[in-house]
Amino acid sequence: MVVQYIVKNREMFEPFIEDEIPFDEYCQSMEKDGTWAGHMELQAASLVTRNNICIHRHMSPRWYIRNFDNQGAHMIHLSYHDGEHYNSVRLKEDPCDGPARPIIIKADVNLTASLQQAKAAGASSKSRSSKNVVHGGTIKMVMAGSGCEDAEKAEQVLLQVDGDVDAAIEFLIAEQAAEETVNESNVFPEEDSNGNGENGTSDKHQNGNLGHGTDQSSNIKKVDNDKTSCKVDKVLYIHLQKFQKIPRNKVCPCGSKKKYKACCGTAASGKKFVMYAS
């Protein structure tokens, strides 16, 4: 029964087979009488019988395989010896004339109660957070982290990202950086009517006069501005990828010709925001 459950759920258990043994060969070996089971078989036994398992060890804390949190779930007790043997455990007064009598350990009862309380608290918290309400303290955190002085705007961004403070801060910083880049690009001088720009000074200033230096400085500013704009655009692109799922092994859509996991996928998965300087 246990081995058949493993076979039917191959994708769940195959990654945990050790020593590079083929899956089918491993299952055939486990089906033979006298083959010792391991931790993986215990997990399968818990799932197929819908029982939790408590494993007792000499002078060591107990191990638990707890797949079912309801109070009615039965607990099977086993002992583990010498790092390789499992035995069933019964009460001292158990007559051993049938199934093992229930073994009640106070710690088990407390653990079940604690899990249920934590689960209930988590559900309650999730219910509260689902409402379209943003606390004032959260708005202040976003304003302090991003430098945004508009509380209404900070609240609006928080609602858009489901209350994620880090995501809201990153979005506002990226938006501010993009606005600053646009403003800076408007103050750089354009090419003059004489053609003194990126390609127009080679013949006129062969002796290295001051005019050549001025044009070169202007060109450097334009190039730096283009680089800064590209970097800010990429930061905004990375932020937007948090809300879109892209296969990690596909080519990154940012145009780098690299795989997504080695390009924007790496930056998008982190929580840190990187500021680029012009």
C-alpha positions, -999 to +999 in steps of 0.1 A: +000+000+000+028+024+009+049+016-021+019+019-044+012+054-030+048+064-038+045+051-073+013+070-079+029+102-065+062+099-083+068+136-087+065+141-049+090+114-039+114+108-067+137+138-059+144+123-025+158+090-036+195+088-028+225+072-045+211+080-080+190+048-079+164+047-107+129+053-094+113+021-108+142+000-095+139+016-060+102+009-058+106-027-069+132-032-042+109-017-015+081-040-025+101-071-016+095-086+019+123-079+043+134-046+028+139-019+055+119+012+050+133+047+056+121+082+063+104+086+029+083+055+034+072+069+068+060+101+052+041+081+026+026+058+053+014+089+072-003+103+041-019+071+028-032+060+063-041+096+073-022+092+106+004+114+122+036+096+134+056+101+166+091+087+166+108+080+199+146+081+203+168+071+232+178+102+252+168+125+224+138+147+215+109+130+197+104+134+159+070+141+145+055+136+111+025+158+114+004+160+082-030+164+098-038+191+124-073+181+134-077+168+169-093+136+157-062+126+138-046+094+152-010+093+163+012+062+155+041+057+178+074+042+166+109+039+181+141+044+162+172+024+171+209+026+161+202+049+132+185+021+111+157+002+129+121+011+135+099-007+160+063-003+171+056+012+206+029+001+230+019+010+265+033-012+292-002-024+302-012-031+266-021-068+263-009-069+227-039-089+216-049-065+189-042-030+176-021-008+199-040+011+225-040+049+222-009+065+236-016+100+249+014+123+256+006+157+271+031+174+248+013+160+218-020+175+229-004+209+236+013+209+202-019+202+184-037+230+203-008+254+196-010+246+159-047+252+158-044+285+176-017+297+152-038+287+122-068+305+136-047+336+143-032+335+108-067+333+092-079+362+113-049+383+103-054+375+067-090+385+069-082+419+084-054+426+058-078+418+029-098+449+037-089+481+019-076+498+050-040+512+053-028+521+088-012+555+094+020+538+107+024+519+075+020+551+054+046+568+075+070+539+070+066+542+032+071+579+033+102+577+054+117+549+033+110+565-001+113+602+007+078+608-006+061+637+012+026+630-003+007+608+022-022+603-001+001+590-029+018+566-005-015+553+006-026+548-030+005+528-038+001+507-007-034+497-018-021+488-053+006+464-039-017+449-012+000+466+017+035+454+009+057+481+024+089+471+006+072+470-028+056+504-022+089+520-012+107+505-043+079+517-066+080+553-053+118+555-054+119+541-090+092+566-100+111+595-084+143+584-102+125+583-135+111+618-130+146+632-121+161+617-152+135+633-174+141+667-158+178+664-162+175+654-198+158+688-205+187+709-194+214+694-216+224+717-246+214+705-281+237+705-311+243+740-325+237+751-361+274+747-370+273+709-364+294+710-332+280+678-317+290+642-316+305+641-351+311+677-362+345+689-347+372+666-362+383+689-390+378+723-374+397+716-342+426+694-351+450+714-330+430+708-297+415+743-292+389+752-266+359+746-288+367+709-291+368+706-253+334+722-250+318+699-275+333+668-260+320+678-225+285+682-240+287+648-257+298+631-224+268+646-206+244+633-233+259+598-232+258+597-194+222+608-195+213+580-220+230+555-197+211+568-166+178+567-184+184+531-195+193+521-159+162+538-145+140+522-171+155+488-162+148+494-125+111+502-133+110+471-155+124+449-127+098+463-103+070+455-127+082+419-130+071+413-094+035+413-106+042+392-137+054+355-139+081+349-165+096+314-170+131+316-154+148+297-183+133+319-211+152+348-227+148+380-206+124+404-223+146+434-213+167+429-244+199+416-228+198+383-246+204+365-213+181+341-195+156+357-172+170+339-141+205+353-148+193+388-156+163+407-143+150+376-125+179+378-100+172+414-092+134+410-091+136+382-066+155+403-040+141+429-015+169+454-019+166+484-042+197+496-060+202+533-068+222+542-099+241+574-100+246+594-133 
